[in-house]
Amino acid sequence: MHIKILVRLKANLTRYSPRLIVGTEGYTIGEYGKWSRASDRFVGVHFPGITTIDVLWDSSEIIDKEYLQEEMENKQKFMKAIKNATDVIIAEG
């Protein structure tokens, strides 16, 4: 199951729909079209009242406050756990 994440466009996608300008907000829906099913660089995004298309992650900005808060908490937990790590094996190359 995919979590809906609120995103804002950083790129002009008016070639797909005239209303997909920079700053348009939508939410992710996971795998949608052939691009998001074939590559994790893309995600399906639903823009309410406009359209649903595959968008590059690099062309969107996550603005979902709950999601960002959860990610920050997970990163803090990881950093706390790594400070106390023992028997660490470093693999290079």
Secondary structure, DSSP 8 states (H G I E B T S, - for coil): -----EEEE-S--TTT-TT--TT-EEEEEES-SHHHHH-TTEEEEEETTTEEEEEEGGGEEE--HHHHHHHHHHHHHHHHHHHT--S------
